[in-house]
Amino acid sequence: MQMEALSAVAQAIRQAMKLNPEVFVDIAQSTNGLYLALTVVALAGISETIGQSLILFVNRLRPRRFVPAVLIGVISYIIGYLLWTTSVFIVVRYIFQVPAAWVTIASVVGLAYAPQVLAFFELTPYFGNAFGILLSLWTMVAVIVAIVAGLGLPLGQAVFAASLGWLLLQVVRRTVGIPVNSAWKWFRTHAIGNRLQYAPDDLPKLRRHAASWFKQDYGAPVGNSHRDDKAT
């Protein structure tokens, strides 16, 4: 039974990556669609956390701190997905007056995160940044296809809903999300056990100069990182 469930998830992810409209129709009509969507988003969150694990290495995080760091990354990723889903719901329900349930929108949008399951490739030096941009565009197209197929909106409205939903998400993050983000950073620092010298925003630069960083920085003491390790 478990193998059948895993096979179904893998098949849904493959079809979503191929932008097959039928898989989004199926998940919109399925009573278990939300569970499948959350599974895909969780896998995508784990993959992206692995793709950003370079941050954990350059901050010389102890192995026992990796699990909390990964869990925090996945939770943060799921929160972002829920915010984008809610933003799309607001646009679809209140601007286009389409009586779509939040669960249905969450199901199709969550499955559209399927390309992000490949986010661990962002760990690749030099090519990671370009691949990350490709995944973002791929995911946006998948969300548009999901809205067209799963909710029955015309293409123009689907593009508007996905784009405006994403913009609303950015507005929320930069307004009411600021104190929440500060509290989240405090929690992450205490859960991981030491203050991060490098943040996820530093990833593009670290990927471009991975070789020089590894040679010059990783092999020699950096700042207070050793003292931080001892403190943890």
Secondary structure as UniProt FT lines:
FT   HELIX           2..17
FT   TURN            18..19
FT   HELIX           21..29
FT   TURN            31..32
FT   HELIX           33..51
FT   HELIX           53..58
FT   TURN            59..60
FT   HELIX           63..65
FT   HELIX           66..90
FT   HELIX           91..95
FT   HELIX           102..111
FT   TURN            112..113
FT   HELIX           114..123
FT   TURN            125..127
FT   HELIX           128..151
FT   HELIX           155..174
FT   TURN            175..176
FT   HELIX           177..192
FT   HELIX           200..202
FT   HELIX           203..208
FT   HELIX           210..213
FT   HELIX           214..218
FT   TURN            223..224
FT   HELIX           225..231
//
